[in-house]
Amino acid sequence: MNELDIVLTVLSISGTLSSILFAYLAFRRNDRGDHKQEGKNEGVLISDVGYIKSSIDRIEKSIDKLEEGQNATKERLTKLETEVQDHIRNKAIHNNMGGNQK
C-alpha cells in the first residue's frame, strides 16, 4: 500500500465515523425537542381538561338552582290548585244551598 491509499483509507474511516457521530448528535437534539413538544402538548391538554371540569361544575350549580326554582314553582302551583278547587267546591255548595232556600 502506498501513502495515498493509506491517506484515503484514514479519510474514509474518519468520514464514516464523523457522519455516524453527527447523525447521533442530530438524533439526540431532535429527541429533546420532541420531549419538549410532548410536554407542551400534555400541559395544554391538562389545562383544557381543567377548564372543561370547571365549566361542568358551573353548569351543575346552575342546574341545581334551576331545579330549586322549579320545585318552588311546583309547590306554589300545587297549593294554588288546591285553593282553587276548594274555592270552586265552596262556591258550588253556596250555590246549591242558595238555590234550595228560594
Biotite code that builds the C-alpha atoms (Angstrom):
import biotite.structure as struc

atoms = struc.array([
    struc.Atom([0.000, 0.000, 0.000], chain_id="A", res_id=1, res_name="MET", atom_name="CA", element="C"),
    struc.Atom([1.284, 3.366, -0.833], chain_id="A", res_id=2, res_name="ASN", atom_name="CA", element="C"),
    struc.Atom([0.831, 6.552, 1.138], chain_id="A", res_id=3, res_name="GLU", atom_name="CA", element="C"),
    struc.Atom([-2.106, 7.723, -0.973], chain_id="A", res_id=4, res_name="LEU", atom_name="CA", element="C"),
    struc.Atom([-4.076, 4.558, -0.216], chain_id="A", res_id=5, res_name="ASP", atom_name="CA", element="C"),
    struc.Atom([-3.377, 4.930, 3.495], chain_id="A", res_id=6, res_name="ILE", atom_name="CA", element="C"),
    struc.Atom([-4.483, 8.577, 3.496], chain_id="A", res_id=7, res_name="VAL", atom_name="CA", element="C"),
    struc.Atom([-7.661, 7.754, 1.570], chain_id="A", res_id=8, res_name="LEU", atom_name="CA", element="C"),
    struc.Atom([-8.445, 4.867, 3.923], chain_id="A", res_id=9, res_name="THR", atom_name="CA", element="C"),
    struc.Atom([-7.970, 7.060, 7.005], chain_id="A", res_id=10, res_name="VAL", atom_name="CA", element="C"),
    struc.Atom([-10.119, 9.791, 5.443], chain_id="A", res_id=11, res_name="LEU", atom_name="CA", element="C"),
    struc.Atom([-12.907, 7.365, 4.548], chain_id="A", res_id=12, res_name="SER", atom_name="CA", element="C"),
    struc.Atom([-12.890, 5.822, 8.043], chain_id="A", res_id=13, res_name="ILE", atom_name="CA", element="C"),
    struc.Atom([-12.864, 9.242, 9.735], chain_id="A", res_id=14, res_name="SER", atom_name="CA", element="C"),
    struc.Atom([-15.634, 10.449, 7.381], chain_id="A", res_id=15, res_name="GLY", atom_name="CA", element="C"),
    struc.Atom([-17.768, 7.431, 8.212], chain_id="A", res_id=16, res_name="THR", atom_name="CA", element="C"),
    struc.Atom([-17.214, 7.832, 11.957], chain_id="A", res_id=17, res_name="LEU", atom_name="CA", element="C"),
    struc.Atom([-17.902, 11.574, 11.828], chain_id="A", res_id=18, res_name="SER", atom_name="CA", element="C"),
    struc.Atom([-21.136, 11.030, 9.861], chain_id="A", res_id=19, res_name="SER", atom_name="CA", element="C"),
    struc.Atom([-22.263, 8.474, 12.452], chain_id="A", res_id=20, res_name="ILE", atom_name="CA", element="C"),
    struc.Atom([-21.376, 10.908, 15.253], chain_id="A", res_id=21, res_name="LEU", atom_name="CA", element="C"),
    struc.Atom([-23.238, 13.801, 13.598], chain_id="A", res_id=22, res_name="PHE", atom_name="CA", element="C"),
    struc.Atom([-26.274, 11.607, 12.958], chain_id="A", res_id=23, res_name="ALA", atom_name="CA", element="C"),
    struc.Atom([-26.303, 10.557, 16.615], chain_id="A", res_id=24, res_name="TYR", atom_name="CA", element="C"),
    struc.Atom([-25.972, 14.164, 17.814], chain_id="A", res_id=25, res_name="LEU", atom_name="CA", element="C"),
    struc.Atom([-28.776, 15.285, 15.496], chain_id="A", res_id=26, res_name="ALA", atom_name="CA", element="C"),
    struc.Atom([-30.964, 12.456, 16.766], chain_id="A", res_id=27, res_name="PHE", atom_name="CA", element="C"),
    struc.Atom([-30.339, 13.440, 20.404], chain_id="A", res_id=28, res_name="ARG", atom_name="CA", element="C"),
    struc.Atom([-31.113, 17.104, 19.702], chain_id="A", res_id=29, res_name="ARG", atom_name="CA", element="C"),
    struc.Atom([-34.315, 16.212, 17.865], chain_id="A", res_id=30, res_name="ASN", atom_name="CA", element="C"),
    struc.Atom([-35.305, 13.782, 20.625], chain_id="A", res_id=31, res_name="ASP", atom_name="CA", element="C"),
    struc.Atom([-35.008, 16.561, 23.227], chain_id="A", res_id=32, res_name="ARG", atom_name="CA", element="C"),
    struc.Atom([-37.139, 18.804, 21.033], chain_id="A", res_id=33, res_name="GLY", atom_name="CA", element="C"),
    struc.Atom([-39.744, 16.064, 20.730], chain_id="A", res_id=34, res_name="ASP", atom_name="CA", element="C"),
    struc.Atom([-39.870, 15.663, 24.513], chain_id="A", res_id=35, res_name="HIS", atom_name="CA", element="C"),
    struc.Atom([-40.247, 19.410, 24.930], chain_id="A", res_id=36, res_name="LYS", atom_name="CA", element="C"),
    struc.Atom([-43.105, 19.481, 22.396], chain_id="A", res_id=37, res_name="GLN", atom_name="CA", element="C"),
    struc.Atom([-44.788, 16.497, 24.055], chain_id="A", res_id=38, res_name="GLU", atom_name="CA", element="C"),
    struc.Atom([-44.555, 18.285, 27.398], chain_id="A", res_id=39, res_name="GLY", atom_name="CA", element="C"),
    struc.Atom([-46.177, 21.391, 25.946], chain_id="A", res_id=40, res_name="LYS", atom_name="CA", element="C"),
    struc.Atom([-48.957, 19.328, 24.368], chain_id="A", res_id=41, res_name="ASN", atom_name="CA", element="C"),
    struc.Atom([-49.574, 17.487, 27.628], chain_id="A", res_id=42, res_name="GLU", atom_name="CA", element="C"),
    struc.Atom([-49.721, 20.790, 29.515], chain_id="A", res_id=43, res_name="GLY", atom_name="CA", element="C"),
    struc.Atom([-52.266, 22.157, 27.052], chain_id="A", res_id=44, res_name="VAL", atom_name="CA", element="C"),
    struc.Atom([-54.402, 19.020, 27.396], chain_id="A", res_id=45, res_name="LEU", atom_name="CA", element="C"),
    struc.Atom([-54.304, 19.162, 31.191], chain_id="A", res_id=46, res_name="ILE", atom_name="CA", element="C"),
    struc.Atom([-55.256, 22.843, 31.074], chain_id="A", res_id=47, res_name="SER", atom_name="CA", element="C"),
    struc.Atom([-58.152, 22.128, 28.701], chain_id="A", res_id=48, res_name="ASP", atom_name="CA", element="C"),
    struc.Atom([-59.418, 19.284, 30.880], chain_id="A", res_id=49, res_name="VAL", atom_name="CA", element="C"),
    struc.Atom([-59.302, 21.584, 33.920], chain_id="A", res_id=50, res_name="GLY", atom_name="CA", element="C"),
    struc.Atom([-61.285, 24.234, 32.045], chain_id="A", res_id=51, res_name="TYR", atom_name="CA", element="C"),
    struc.Atom([-63.882, 21.667, 30.953], chain_id="A", res_id=52, res_name="ILE", atom_name="CA", element="C"),
    struc.Atom([-64.182, 20.379, 34.528], chain_id="A", res_id=53, res_name="LYS", atom_name="CA", element="C"),
    struc.Atom([-64.714, 23.863, 35.952], chain_id="A", res_id=54, res_name="SER", atom_name="CA", element="C"),
    struc.Atom([-67.287, 24.599, 33.236], chain_id="A", res_id=55, res_name="SER", atom_name="CA", element="C"),
    struc.Atom([-69.182, 21.415, 34.081], chain_id="A", res_id=56, res_name="ILE", atom_name="CA", element="C"),
    struc.Atom([-69.138, 22.366, 37.773], chain_id="A", res_id=57, res_name="ASP", atom_name="CA", element="C"),
    struc.Atom([-70.617, 25.792, 36.940], chain_id="A", res_id=58, res_name="ARG", atom_name="CA", element="C"),
    struc.Atom([-73.289, 24.170, 34.767], chain_id="A", res_id=59, res_name="ILE", atom_name="CA", element="C"),
    struc.Atom([-74.194, 21.722, 37.545], chain_id="A", res_id=60, res_name="GLU", atom_name="CA", element="C"),
    struc.Atom([-74.587, 24.605, 40.010], chain_id="A", res_id=61, res_name="LYS", atom_name="CA", element="C"),
    struc.Atom([-76.826, 26.436, 37.541], chain_id="A", res_id=62, res_name="SER", atom_name="CA", element="C"),
    struc.Atom([-78.942, 23.317, 37.022], chain_id="A", res_id=63, res_name="ILE", atom_name="CA", element="C"),
    struc.Atom([-79.289, 22.890, 40.802], chain_id="A", res_id=64, res_name="ASP", atom_name="CA", element="C"),
    struc.Atom([-80.527, 26.481, 41.122], chain_id="A", res_id=65, res_name="LYS", atom_name="CA", element="C"),
    struc.Atom([-82.986, 25.959, 38.271], chain_id="A", res_id=66, res_name="LEU", atom_name="CA", element="C"),
    struc.Atom([-84.281, 22.766, 39.891], chain_id="A", res_id=67, res_name="GLU", atom_name="CA", element="C"),
    struc.Atom([-84.767, 24.584, 43.206], chain_id="A", res_id=68, res_name="GLU", atom_name="CA", element="C"),
    struc.Atom([-86.731, 27.314, 41.436], chain_id="A", res_id=69, res_name="GLY", atom_name="CA", element="C"),
    struc.Atom([-88.774, 24.749, 39.549], chain_id="A", res_id=70, res_name="GLN", atom_name="CA", element="C"),
    struc.Atom([-89.586, 22.876, 42.761], chain_id="A", res_id=71, res_name="ASN", atom_name="CA", element="C"),
    struc.Atom([-90.652, 26.097, 44.459], chain_id="A", res_id=72, res_name="ALA", atom_name="CA", element="C"),
    struc.Atom([-92.877, 26.976, 41.492], chain_id="A", res_id=73, res_name="THR", atom_name="CA", element="C"),
    struc.Atom([-94.329, 23.472, 41.507], chain_id="A", res_id=74, res_name="LYS", atom_name="CA", element="C"),
    struc.Atom([-95.158, 23.740, 45.214], chain_id="A", res_id=75, res_name="GLU", atom_name="CA", element="C"),
    struc.Atom([-96.814, 27.139, 44.729], chain_id="A", res_id=76, res_name="ARG", atom_name="CA", element="C"),
    struc.Atom([-98.829, 25.817, 41.773], chain_id="A", res_id=77, res_name="LEU", atom_name="CA", element="C"),
    struc.Atom([-99.970, 22.771, 43.736], chain_id="A", res_id=78, res_name="THR", atom_name="CA", element="C"),
    struc.Atom([-101.041, 24.983, 46.624], chain_id="A", res_id=79, res_name="LYS", atom_name="CA", element="C"),
    struc.Atom([-102.877, 27.324, 44.238], chain_id="A", res_id=80, res_name="LEU", atom_name="CA", element="C"),
    struc.Atom([-104.664, 24.419, 42.526], chain_id="A", res_id=81, res_name="GLU", atom_name="CA", element="C"),
    struc.Atom([-105.795, 23.126, 45.905], chain_id="A", res_id=82, res_name="THR", atom_name="CA", element="C"),
    struc.Atom([-107.097, 26.528, 46.926], chain_id="A", res_id=83, res_name="GLU", atom_name="CA", element="C"),
    struc.Atom([-108.911, 26.982, 43.600], chain_id="A", res_id=84, res_name="VAL", atom_name="CA", element="C"),
    struc.Atom([-110.538, 23.545, 43.919], chain_id="A", res_id=85, res_name="GLN", atom_name="CA", element="C"),
    struc.Atom([-111.608, 24.369, 47.483], chain_id="A", res_id=86, res_name="ASP", atom_name="CA", element="C"),
    struc.Atom([-112.988, 27.690, 46.312], chain_id="A", res_id=87, res_name="HIS", atom_name="CA", element="C"),
    struc.Atom([-114.929, 26.028, 43.475], chain_id="A", res_id=88, res_name="ILE", atom_name="CA", element="C"),
    struc.Atom([-116.367, 23.422, 45.881], chain_id="A", res_id=89, res_name="ARG", atom_name="CA", element="C"),
    struc.Atom([-117.328, 26.101, 48.396], chain_id="A", res_id=90, res_name="ASN", atom_name="CA", element="C"),
    struc.Atom([-118.965, 28.195, 45.676], chain_id="A", res_id=91, res_name="LYS", atom_name="CA", element="C"),
    struc.Atom([-120.888, 25.149, 44.432], chain_id="A", res_id=92, res_name="ALA", atom_name="CA", element="C"),
    struc.Atom([-122.037, 24.420, 47.976], chain_id="A", res_id=93, res_name="ILE", atom_name="CA", element="C"),
    struc.Atom([-123.167, 28.018, 48.464], chain_id="A", res_id=94, res_name="HIS", atom_name="CA", element="C"),
    struc.Atom([-124.988, 27.991, 45.110], chain_id="A", res_id=95, res_name="ASN", atom_name="CA", element="C"),
    struc.Atom([-126.751, 24.740, 45.945], chain_id="A", res_id=96, res_name="ASN", atom_name="CA", element="C"),
    struc.Atom([-127.745, 25.983, 49.347], chain_id="A", res_id=97, res_name="MET", atom_name="CA", element="C"),
    struc.Atom([-128.893, 29.287, 47.970], chain_id="A", res_id=98, res_name="GLY", atom_name="CA", element="C"),
    struc.Atom([-130.962, 27.566, 45.274], chain_id="A", res_id=99, res_name="GLY", atom_name="CA", element="C"),
    struc.Atom([-132.759, 25.305, 47.770], chain_id="A", res_id=100, res_name="ASN", atom_name="CA", element="C"),
    struc.Atom([-133.799, 28.160, 50.016], chain_id="A", res_id=101, res_name="GLN", atom_name="CA", element="C"),
    struc.Atom([-135.617, 30.134, 47.321], chain_id="A", res_id=102, res_name="LYS", atom_name="CA", element="C"),
])
